[in-house]
Amino acid sequence: MRDVFGSRNWVYWWAALTSSVFLRLQVLPAIEGFFRDNGFFAPTNFPFSLVYGLNIWLDQLAQGIEDAVQFNPNAPLISSPIVVPNWILAVIIGLLVLGGAVSMYVRALRSHALGDDILTLFGLYFVLRIEGHIIGFTNVGALQGAGDLLTNNPLAGFWILMLALFVLVFVGGGVSSRRAFWRGLLEAVLIALFLLPTQTAGFLADFFRLLTSFGNTLSTNLVLGVFWGIAGALLALNRLTNTQSA
């Protein structure tokens, strides 16, 4: 991530943090208040309710299919010459569904469009939820436990999705491309807002509160202000005299 965190680019981070001095009185508190207090970021409010409603619909659909089919995981799918239980069928279907998700994921790796990434990751989230129901049909020990984890704990799907995003960004060039890095960061925030809107909004509010506090400290602490200014001058000098590519 030399393009983002390399020493020649530290002066940009210094400038970004220094801007908090000028934004601390009105802009940063207003942004913090937007994320913290307005009640917009709730799972039941539009557009976040789309994910909430689709989760409920998928759960009801899976339960309806299970009730209609009367799937018995322990009944024999094949009884001769060997006995193959029905739960093997659920595993095979689950693998096919997961294979479709992986192919969609690989396609997104080859694309540079932001929309492709976001749609793919949301699609992967819902595929994981469907996968949880499918493997839950098996009623087989660890498989059923994994299915229950995916369907009953939204944080499990969220962290799997964040891991997928990490792979998507860095395989796609995030290690050497600032564009891929910032695109991945933006996608992570957007996906987190949709899947965990209240928690993510609170995290963003705390982030802007910290920026406000830093700006206040920098503007009122003379010693810190002097050292901060000297650090900025040295970073700018390093940027001007360092001939290596950024």
N, C-alpha and C positions, 0 to 999 in steps of 0.2 A: 504493500500500500504506500509505496514511496511517493506516488503522485498526490496523495492526500496528506500523509503524515511525515513526509521527508523534511529534512532540516531546512531546505530552501523555501518550504511552504509554511514554516512556523510563523513567519511574519503575518500571513493571512489570518491565522488563528488568533494572533495577538490583536490584529485590527478588529476582528469580529468580537472578541471579548471587550475590547476598549469601547466599542460602540454602545455597550450597555450603560456607560456613563451618560450618554446623551438620550438614551431611550428609557431610563429608569423611572422618570417622573410620571409619564402618562402611558407610553406605548406598552412597555412590558407589563405593568400592573393591569392594563386593560386586557391584554392577551391572557394573562393568568386568570383574571376574573371570568373571561369567556369560557375557558376550559373547566373552571372549578365550580361556578355558581349558577349557571343559567338553566340547568336541568335538561338541556338538550341531549346530552350524551347518556342516554338510557337505552337498554335493549329493546324496550317497547316503543320507542320513538322512531319515526321514519328518518333516514333510510336504514337505520340499524335494525329495525324490526323485520326487514326482509330476511336477514340471516336467522333471526329468532323464529320467525314464522316458518321458514323453510326447514329448520331443524325439527320443529313440531310436526310438520307435514311428513317428513321422512320417517319420524318415529311412528306416527300413526299408520303410514303406508306399510312399513315393515311389520308392525303388529297385525295389521289386517291381512297381509299375505300369510303370515305364520298361522293365523286363526283359520283362514280359508283353506290352506293346503293341508293343515293338520300334519305338519312335518314331524315324523318320528325319527330322530337321529339314530336310534339304536336298531331300527328295523333293517333287514338285509336289503341292500340294493342289488346285490348278486349273491345267490346262495349256492351256486355250483359252477365250476369245481372248487372255488374258494368262496368264503363268506366275506363280502365287502359291505360294511354298514353304510347307511344313508348319509351319515355325517361326512363321509368322504366326498359326496356330491357337493355339500355346502362348501367344503374346502376348495374344490376345483372351481366352483363358481366364484368364490372369493378371489382366487388367484387370477381368473380371467378379468374380473373387474379391476383388480390392482394392476394387471398388465396394461389395460386400457389407460389407466391413470398415468402409468410410467411412460407410455408412448406419447401422451399429451405433454408430459413434463419434458421429455427429450425434445419435442418440437419447440417448446418455449425456450430451451437452451440455445437454439439456433436462431432465435429471433432477437432483434434489437428494439422491438416496439414495447413500450411500457405497458400498454393495454394487454398484450399477450401474456406478459408475466403475471399481472394481477388476476386476470380471468383464469389462468391456469392454476394459480395457487388457491383461489376460491374453489375452483372445481375439485382440486385435490382434497381440500377440507371436507367437502360434502361426500366425495368418494370414500374418504376414511370413515366417515360416519356410516355410510351404507355398508362398508366393509365390516364395521363393528357389529351391525345387525346380522350380517351373513354368517360371520364366524360365531356369533352368539347362538345361532340356531343349532350348533353342533351339540351343545350341552356337554362338552368334553372338557373337563378340568381347566387346564391353562388356556385353552382356546376360548372358552366361555368367559374366563376372567379378562382376557385381552379385549374381547368384544364389549364387555360391560365397561371397561376402562374408557374405550373410545366413545361410547354412547352416553355414559353417565357423567363423565368428567370433561367439560369443554376445554380445560387447560391442557389435557393430554393432546388433543387434536391441535391446539394452538402451538404448543412447543414442537410438535412434529412438523407443523407448517413452517415455523421459524427456522428449523433445521433445513427444510427443503429450500427455503429462501436463501439461506446461507450458501448452500451448494449451488443454487441457481446463479447467484451473483458472482461468486468467486470462480466457479468453473467458467462463467461467462466473461471473466476478465476483471473482476473487482480488485484482484491483487495488483494489477498494473494500470488500471483505468479509473480515473476519478469519476468519469461519467457513470460507469457501472456501479461504483461504490455509492454515490449519492442517489442513483436510481433505486438501488437495493434498500437504502435507508428510508427513502420515501415510501416504497412499497411496504416495508415492515410497519411503518407508522399507520398507513391507511388500512392494512389488514388488521392490525391490532385494534384500531378504532372500531372496525365493524364487528370483530369477534368478541372483544372485551371493551366496549365503549366507555363505561364508567371508570374502570381501572386505568385505562390508557389516558383518558382525559385528566384524571388526577395526577398521573405521572408527568404529563406535559405541563400541567399547572405548577407542579413542584419544580420542574426544570426552569420555567420562566421566573419563578420566585427566586431561585438561586442566582439567576442572571441579574435580577434586580438588586439582590443583596450584594453581589460582587460589585456592581456599578456604584452602589452607595458607599461601600468600603473604599473603593478606589478613589472616589471623589472627596472623601472626608479624611482619609489617612495620608498625611503628607509624606511620610517615609515610604509607604508602599507605592504612592504615586510617583515618587522620584525614581525608585528602583524599577518600576514598571515602564516608565518613560525611557530609562537607560536601556532596559532589555529590548524595547521596541527599536531603538536606534541601532543596537548591535545586530538584531535580526535583519533589519533593512540593509545594513552594511554587508552582512553575510550573503543576502540575496543578490546584491549588486556585484559582489566580487567573486561569487562562486560561479564558475563557468559551466558546471555540469548541467545537463538537461534536467528539468523538473520532472 
